[in-house]
Amino acid sequence: MNIIQKLRGEVTTTGLDIGNYSLKLVKIRHQKNGYVLEAAGIRELPFGTIEGSEIKNRDALIDTITTLVNQIDPSIVDVVISMSGHGIISDKAIFKIDPSENAEEMILWEAGQRSPFDVDDITLDYKILHRKPENGEAEVLLVAAKNQIMQKYIDLLYEAGLKPVIVDVVSFAINNCYSLETEEKKESGTVALVNIGHNLTNVTFIKDGVYHSSRDISVACDFFSKTLQRNLGIGPEEALNLIKNRSNRSLDVNIIRQSFDYASEELSTGIDLAFSYFKSSEKTDTIDKIVLSGGGAYIPNISSILKKRHQTEVQISNPFGYLEYDPSLFGTSDPSKFSALFTVAVGLALRKVEE
């Protein structure tokens, strides 16, 4: 950061989204009147580098990270990353807090008792969402992360020459990004932020503009890929080209359509289960809008399929549309065509890190 930006009180934050299929890097400058996108880049990982939350090819991941950073901005050191999947859980709970007690100690102790993980092997954090002074109760958002999984990523990033200054949660990053997209308009009702990744689909619920909860679904892009491979007798790279709508091969159009319809129905069923959880907890029957993000947001016809299946408005996240940036940053490309891929990375970069 230059001296003028420091005098203005501006800071920059870099979000690094480490997915199973690709890395997304976003650098944002925080100004008093908004945000400026300074850099953005994506790089695909070799197949099998990461499976689930487990790093299978450490050297390939380090090499891809360093290549991406050098390509975008070699000066980047501090990054904000996120965790998702089986290595982390988040939930809300109601605690009765005695004014005479240490609230933090009590909340973390209670959280440790409730976690399905071994309390000695996790890192806990919390945020008090609402307090009820009349009865001493507080609604608390709890997060528990497995130390072993988190530490592997932290150690790897240091080896790649980076310093992870914040480890966030994917659903929180998605919520941050959506807050950017709705900053100028107050929304009521329930919005489902559906991030379709490679191995997992994360559904984050926003109620009346406030984070409510999230659920993971096992059906994601990989399920579409395997369905296409099985039905067409093709390899994973060709299946990926079909998912990205860029295949040049002459393949049976009817089988392709049937494969996408079948996989979309499975995804929709998983989303329905997540919706059922939310509706039962809030005693409501309505999801007012679905916002798609991640690579799966661009699966052919997925928006129209989900709109028809769930009878609600469906739109694709476009975080770059709410950031200032030099038009030359993307050359002749239209960023709205791929912006949803960067939803998590933008949400991470929106976390302000004081320097």
Stockholm file with secondary structure:
# STOCKHOLM 1.0

chainA/1-355         MNIIQKLRGEVTTTGLDIGNYSLKLVKIRHQKNGYVLEAAGIRELPFGTIEGSEIKNRDALIDTITTLVNQIDPSIVDVVISMSGHGIISDKAIFKIDPSENAEEMILWEAGQRSPFDVDDITLDYKILHRKPENGEAEVLLVAAKNQIMQKYIDLLYEAGLKPVIVDVVSFAINNCYSLETEEKKESGTVALVNIGHNLTNVTFIKDGVYHSSRDISVACDFFSKTLQRNLGIGPEEALNLIKNRSNRSLDVNIIRQSFDYASEELSTGIDLAFSYFKSSEKTDTIDKIVLSGGGAYIPNISSILKKRHQTEVQISNPFGYLEYDPSLFGTSDPSKFSALFTVAVGLALRKVEE
#=GR chainA/1-355 SS CCHHHHHTTCEEEEEEEECSSEEEEEEEEEETTEEEEEEEEEEECCTTSEETTEESCHHHHHHHHHHHHHHHCTTCCEEEEEECGGGEEEEEEEEECCTTSCHHHHHHHHHHHHCSSCGGGEEEEEEEEEEETTTTEEEEEEEEEEHHHHHHHHHHHHHTTCEEEEEEEHHHHHHHHHHHHTTTSCCCSEEEEEEECSSCEEEEEEETTEEEEEEEESCSHHHHHHHHHHHHTCCHHHHHHHHTTCCCSCCCHHHHHHHHHHHHHHHHHHHHHHHHHHHHHHTCCCCCEEEEESGGGGSTTHHHHHHHHHTSEEEECCGGGGSBCCGGGGTTSCGGGTGGGGHHHHHHHTSCCCC
#=GC SS_cons         CCHHHHHTTCEEEEEEEECSSEEEEEEEEEETTEEEEEEEEEEECCTTSEETTEESCHHHHHHHHHHHHHHHCTTCCEEEEEECGGGEEEEEEEEECCTTSCHHHHHHHHHHHHCSSCGGGEEEEEEEEEEETTTTEEEEEEEEEEHHHHHHHHHHHHHTTCEEEEEEEHHHHHHHHHHHHTTTSCCCSEEEEEEECSSCEEEEEEETTEEEEEEEESCSHHHHHHHHHHHHTCCHHHHHHHHTTCCCSCCCHHHHHHHHHHHHHHHHHHHHHHHHHHHHHHTCCCCCEEEEESGGGGSTTHHHHHHHHHTSEEEECCGGGGSBCCGGGGTTSCGGGTGGGGHHHHHHHTSCCCC
//
